[in-house]
Every structure is written in structure tokens, then in C-alpha cells.
Amino acid sequence: MTTEAYPHETIRLLHERASVRQFADRPIEPEVEALVLGAGAHAANGAMQSYSIIRITDQASKQRIFELDGSMQKQILRAPLDLLFCVDMHRNARWAGLEVAPFTSMSSFEEWWISFQDVVICAQSICTAADAMGLGSVYIGTVYWYFRELREHLQLPRGVFPVVLVCMGYPKDERPKPRRKLGLDILVHDNRYREIPDDDLLAALDTKYGDRIPVTEDRVTVIAEVCRKVGGEELADRCVSRIRENGFISMVQYLYGLAYRADKGTEGNAAYLDQLEEAGFDWFRAPGKGDGKA
């Protein structure tokens, strides 16, 4: 759709949004920031509005987060404003204590589920508002690598848990073009879920990704190792045979075999549950084992 064909500016912003990673050396005006953050305060949410946003403007604090994240994502340092979006049940626990009311939200999966949705809705509302005000933003989802260290660094109390970091500022150069996305014919299902025919599904994914990763013996060895750990020798043989037959590594083989290794994806599950419990969230325990206290 051309720019002229959009019926409303908000629709254009949503259709043409793209992550911005290069920021101008220009501060965000206080009145602009207030409007953008206000969009998050007014985002759709459950009754308890169980989220908080940590504004990070101190350069030393950004440096620490940058290092925790692996010292790769320089936008953490260069953005004038970093925002950490958190589930926050600490505030409501305090409220319940001050008003002498029963409170078990931190032991409730239902409360966690709604609160997590609230956090993400708030973040996206703020990112859309930022676009509307001429700013740009990018999500940093890898905070799960350093939940414990981040909670300590930012002094997050029991009942507050980080979800996602957003870097925000004025774009340094021309805005990036939107990336290719799956179309409505793949994403939208009428009334019930339908299985997309194999050829249609492969064509759609090829349109979105399309890249062919060159074959090297090192890459094939790693992918075979991942397949072997996940599905045994039979999967490893089939995957390697497909790579040899095609003459390239497909994007799904690259993503799950090299970039986001399938054998590593489940290794940290127990540790993540431990970190949730350390922060006061024990809804995954059997009833009666948690104290529900902040």
C-alpha cells in the first residue's frame, strides 16, 4: 500500500514501523517524553495495572546493562532514553498491606498472565507514540540473559520482574524500511485454526526470509550436533542430507541449528523458574507451597 493510500496517519505508522538502532545526539524534550510515556499509562490493561517502567538515562547505568547484554547492542549506550518494562506486583502487595486486604497475586498464574500482557501492551503503546512524535525505538528482548543481575543493578524489589528493554531517541539518519512480514493469508484464521497447505506455507516463509546461507563444514557439523541432541541420529542424517541436496542452509535450519540453537533453548528453564521464585513469583509451585508475600 502506498503512503497516499493509508486512510489515517496512525495506520501508516503501524504499517511502516521499523526498529531504529542508530540515534541522533539529541535529547528527547521533556514534554515529548511525557506524552510518549503517557500513552503507556493509558494503554489497555487489567484492573490492577501491574507494571512499572524504569527510566534509564544515567550513562554508567547504561554501560552496566550494555555489558550484561554482551557488549554487542550499542544502541543501549547511544539512545538518550532506555526504558525497562517490568511486571510489578510489589506495588499492589504494599497497597494490600497498607489497607489490610488479602493478597496472593504473586502465587497466581492468572495474575501473572494478565500482568505480563499489560507490560507488553504498555510497551507497544509507548513505541507507537514514539513513532508518532518523530522518535524511533528498538526492543531488547535479551534481558532474560541477566534477570538476576539486572534486578540487583536497578534495585528491583521482590514482586518486580523485568520483561523487556526499549531503547528510544530521535533517528540519526533516515528511518529504516519495514522488514518483510508474513501476510494476512498466513496469520489470520477464520473462526477456527486451519492448516496452511505445505506449498503455501513454504512460499510465504520463503518470501519473508528468503536468504540462502552458504554451506560450510563447520556450520553443517554444528547443525548436525544440534539435530542429534534434539531428535537423534535419524534427524541429523535427514537434515544434513537436505542441506547437501539443496546446496545451501535454509533459514529455518540456520535459525534453529545455529542462531537460536534448539538444543540450548530448554537448558535454562529450571534456572528461570528459580529466578522467578527469587523475585517472589511462585505460581508454578503446587498450591500451598508459596507464601504469596512481597
C-alpha positions as CSV (number, residue, x, y, z in Angstrom):
1,M,0.0,0.0,0.0
2,T,1.4,3.4,-0.9
3,T,1.6,6.2,1.6
4,E,-1.2,8.1,-0.1
5,A,-3.5,5.1,0.2
6,Y,-3.4,5.0,4.0
7,P,-6.7,6.4,5.4
8,H,-5.1,7.6,8.6
9,E,-1.7,8.6,9.9
10,T,-1.9,6.1,12.7
11,I,-2.4,3.3,10.2
12,R,0.6,4.4,8.3
13,L,2.8,4.5,11.4
14,L,1.7,0.9,12.3
15,H,2.2,-0.4,8.8
16,E,5.6,1.3,8.2
17,R,7.1,0.9,11.7
18,A,10.7,-0.4,11.8
19,S,13.2,-0.8,14.6
20,V,15.7,2.2,14.9
21,R,19.1,1.3,16.2
22,Q,21.1,4.5,15.3
23,F,20.2,7.5,17.3
24,A,20.9,11.2,16.9
25,D,22.9,13.1,19.5
26,R,19.8,14.9,20.5
27,P,17.9,14.8,23.8
28,I,14.2,14.0,24.0
29,E,12.3,17.1,25.1
30,P,10.6,16.6,28.5
31,E,7.2,17.4,27.0
32,V,7.6,14.9,24.2
33,E,8.7,12.2,26.6
34,A,5.8,12.9,28.9
35,L,3.4,12.5,26.0
36,V,5.0,9.2,24.9
37,L,5.1,7.7,28.4
38,G,1.6,8.9,29.0
39,A,0.5,6.7,26.1
40,G,1.7,3.7,28.2
41,A,-0.1,4.8,31.3
42,H,-3.3,4.9,29.2
43,A,-2.7,1.6,27.4
44,A,-5.3,-1.2,27.7
45,N,-4.7,-3.2,30.9
46,G,-6.2,-5.4,33.5
47,A,-7.8,-3.7,36.5
48,M,-4.6,-3.7,38.6
49,Q,-2.3,-2.1,36.0
50,S,0.5,-4.2,37.4
51,Y,3.5,-2.8,35.6
52,S,6.2,-0.2,36.1
53,I,8.7,1.5,33.8
54,I,12.3,2.1,34.8
55,R,13.7,5.2,33.0
56,I,17.4,4.7,32.4
57,T,19.3,7.9,31.5
58,D,22.5,7.6,33.6
59,Q,25.4,6.7,31.3
60,A,27.1,4.5,33.9
61,S,23.9,2.5,34.3
62,K,23.5,2.1,30.6
63,Q,27.1,0.9,30.4
64,R,26.4,-1.8,33.0
65,I,23.4,-3.0,31.1
66,F,25.3,-2.9,27.9
67,E,28.0,-5.2,29.4
68,L,25.4,-7.5,30.9
69,D,23.8,-7.8,27.5
70,G,27.1,-9.0,25.9
71,S,28.5,-5.6,24.8
72,M,27.0,-6.0,21.4
73,Q,23.9,-3.8,21.3
74,K,25.4,-0.3,21.2
75,Q,22.0,1.3,20.9
76,I,21.7,0.7,24.7
77,L,24.5,3.2,25.1
78,R,23.6,5.6,22.3
79,A,19.9,6.0,22.9
80,P,19.1,9.1,25.1
81,L,16.5,7.0,26.9
82,D,16.3,3.4,27.8
83,L,13.1,2.0,29.3
84,L,12.8,-1.2,31.2
85,F,9.3,-2.5,31.3
86,C,8.5,-4.7,34.4
87,V,5.7,-6.7,35.9
88,D,5.1,-5.0,39.2
89,M,3.1,-6.7,41.9
90,H,5.1,-5.2,44.6
91,R,3.1,-2.0,44.5
92,N,-0.2,-3.9,44.9
93,A,1.2,-6.0,47.7
94,R,2.1,-2.8,49.5
95,W,-1.4,-1.5,48.9
96,A,-3.0,-4.6,50.3
97,G,-0.8,-4.4,53.3
98,L,-1.5,-0.8,54.0
99,E,-5.3,-1.3,53.6
100,V,-5.3,-4.7,55.3
101,A,-6.6,-6.7,52.4
102,P,-5.9,-10.4,51.3
103,F,-3.2,-10.7,48.7
104,T,-2.0,-13.8,46.8
105,S,-1.2,-12.3,43.3
106,M,2.4,-13.4,43.2
107,S,1.3,-17.0,43.7
108,S,-1.3,-16.7,40.9
109,F,-0.6,-17.7,37.4
110,E,-3.8,-15.8,36.3
111,E,-2.4,-12.6,37.8
112,W,1.0,-13.2,36.2
113,W,-0.6,-13.9,32.8
114,I,-2.6,-10.7,32.8
115,S,0.2,-8.6,34.2
116,F,2.6,-9.9,31.5
117,Q,0.1,-8.9,28.8
118,D,-0.2,-5.5,30.4
119,V,3.5,-4.9,30.3
120,V,3.8,-5.7,26.6
121,I,0.7,-3.7,25.6
122,C,2.1,-0.7,27.5
123,A,5.5,-1.1,25.8
124,Q,4.0,-1.2,22.3
125,S,1.7,1.7,23.0
126,I,4.7,3.8,24.0
127,C,6.7,2.7,20.9
128,T,3.8,3.7,18.7
129,A,3.5,7.0,20.4
130,A,7.3,7.5,20.0
131,D,6.9,7.0,16.2
132,A,4.1,9.5,16.2
133,M,6.3,12.1,17.8
134,G,9.2,11.5,15.4
135,L,11.2,9.3,17.7
136,G,12.4,5.8,17.0
137,S,12.8,2.7,19.2
138,V,14.0,-0.8,19.3
139,Y,13.2,-3.7,21.6
140,I,16.0,-5.5,23.5
141,G,14.5,-8.9,24.4
142,T,17.6,-10.5,25.7
143,V,17.2,-9.2,29.3
144,Y,16.4,-12.9,30.1
145,W,20.2,-13.5,29.9
146,Y,20.7,-11.4,33.1
147,F,17.5,-11.2,35.0
148,R,19.2,-11.6,38.4
149,E,22.0,-9.1,37.7
150,L,19.5,-6.6,36.3
151,R,17.2,-6.8,39.3
152,E,20.2,-6.2,41.5
153,H,21.6,-3.4,39.4
154,L,18.3,-1.5,39.3
155,Q,17.3,-2.4,42.8
156,L,14.0,-4.1,41.8
157,P,12.2,-5.2,44.9
158,R,10.6,-8.5,45.4
159,G,7.5,-8.6,43.2
160,V,9.0,-6.6,40.4
161,F,10.4,-8.6,37.4
162,P,11.9,-7.3,34.1
163,V,10.3,-8.2,30.8
164,V,11.8,-6.1,28.0
165,L,14.1,-3.2,27.5
166,V,13.4,-0.5,24.9
167,C,15.9,2.0,23.5
168,M,14.5,5.3,22.3
169,G,15.5,8.5,20.7
170,Y,15.5,10.5,17.5
171,P,16.7,8.6,14.5
172,K,20.2,9.5,13.4
173,D,19.6,9.0,9.7
174,E,16.6,8.2,7.5
175,R,14.3,5.7,9.1
176,P,14.9,2.0,8.2
177,K,12.4,0.4,5.8
178,P,10.0,-2.1,7.3
179,R,11.1,-5.7,7.3
180,R,9.2,-8.3,5.3
181,K,6.3,-9.8,7.3
182,L,4.0,-12.8,6.9
183,G,0.8,-11.8,5.2
184,L,-2.8,-12.0,6.5
185,D,-3.4,-15.1,4.4
186,I,-1.0,-16.9,6.8
187,L,-1.6,-15.1,10.1
188,V,-5.4,-14.8,10.1
189,H,-7.6,-17.8,10.6
190,D,-11.4,-17.5,10.2
191,N,-13.4,-18.9,13.1
192,R,-11.1,-21.9,13.7
193,Y,-7.4,-22.7,13.1
194,R,-6.7,-24.0,9.6
195,E,-3.6,-25.9,8.4
196,I,-1.9,-23.9,5.7
197,P,-1.0,-26.2,2.7
198,D,2.7,-27.1,2.7
199,D,3.5,-25.3,-0.5
200,D,1.7,-22.1,0.5
201,L,3.4,-22.1,3.9
202,L,6.9,-22.7,2.4
203,A,6.3,-20.0,-0.2
204,A,5.2,-17.5,2.4
205,L,8.1,-18.2,4.7
206,D,10.5,-18.0,1.8
207,T,9.1,-14.6,0.8
208,K,9.6,-13.3,4.4
209,Y,13.1,-14.8,4.9
210,G,14.3,-15.9,1.5
211,D,18.0,-16.0,2.4
212,R,20.2,-18.9,1.5
213,I,23.0,-19.5,4.0
214,P,26.2,-20.8,2.4
215,V,27.3,-24.3,3.3
216,T,30.5,-24.7,5.3
217,E,31.6,-27.8,7.0
218,D,31.7,-26.1,10.4
219,R,28.1,-25.0,10.0
220,V,27.0,-28.4,8.9
221,T,28.8,-30.0,11.9
222,V,27.1,-27.7,14.4
223,I,23.6,-28.2,12.9
224,A,24.1,-32.0,12.9
225,E,25.1,-31.8,16.5
226,V,22.0,-29.8,17.4
227,C,19.8,-32.2,15.5
228,R,21.4,-35.2,17.2
229,K,20.8,-33.8,20.6
230,V,17.2,-32.8,19.9
231,G,16.0,-35.7,17.6
232,G,18.7,-38.3,17.4
233,E,20.8,-39.6,14.6
234,E,17.9,-40.0,12.2
235,L,17.1,-36.3,12.3
236,A,20.8,-35.4,12.0
237,D,21.1,-37.6,8.9
238,R,18.0,-36.2,7.3
239,C,18.9,-32.6,7.9
240,V,22.4,-32.9,6.6
241,S,21.1,-34.8,3.6
242,R,18.7,-31.9,2.9
243,I,21.4,-29.4,3.2
244,R,23.7,-31.3,0.7
245,E,20.8,-31.8,-1.7
246,N,19.8,-28.1,-1.6
247,G,23.3,-26.8,-1.8
248,F,22.5,-24.2,0.9
249,I,21.4,-24.0,4.5
250,S,17.8,-22.8,4.7
251,M,16.8,-20.1,7.1
252,V,14.9,-22.4,9.5
253,Q,17.9,-24.7,9.6
254,Y,20.1,-21.6,10.3
255,L,17.8,-20.2,12.9
256,Y,17.2,-23.4,14.9
257,G,20.5,-25.0,14.2
258,L,22.9,-22.1,14.6
259,A,21.4,-18.7,15.6
260,Y,18.9,-19.9,18.3
261,R,20.1,-23.4,18.8
262,A,17.2,-25.8,19.6
263,D,19.4,-27.8,22.0
264,K,20.1,-24.7,24.0
265,G,16.5,-23.4,24.1
266,T,15.4,-25.5,27.0
267,E,18.6,-25.7,29.1
268,G,17.8,-22.6,31.2
269,N,14.2,-23.4,32.1
270,A,14.9,-24.6,35.7
271,A,17.2,-21.6,36.3
272,Y,14.5,-19.2,35.0
273,L,12.0,-20.6,37.4
274,D,14.5,-20.2,40.2
275,Q,14.9,-16.6,39.3
276,L,11.1,-16.0,39.2
277,E,10.9,-17.6,42.7
278,E,13.7,-15.4,44.0
279,A,11.7,-12.4,42.8
280,G,8.7,-13.6,44.8
281,F,6.7,-15.3,42.0
282,D,5.9,-18.9,42.8
283,W,2.7,-19.6,40.8
284,F,4.4,-22.6,39.2
285,R,4.7,-24.4,42.6
286,A,2.0,-26.7,43.9
287,P,-0.8,-24.9,45.8
288,G,0.1,-24.2,49.4
289,K,3.9,-24.1,48.9
290,G,4.2,-20.4,48.3
291,D,3.7,-17.7,50.9
292,G,2.4,-15.1,48.4
293,K,4.2,-12.4,50.2
294,A,6.0,-9.5,48.6
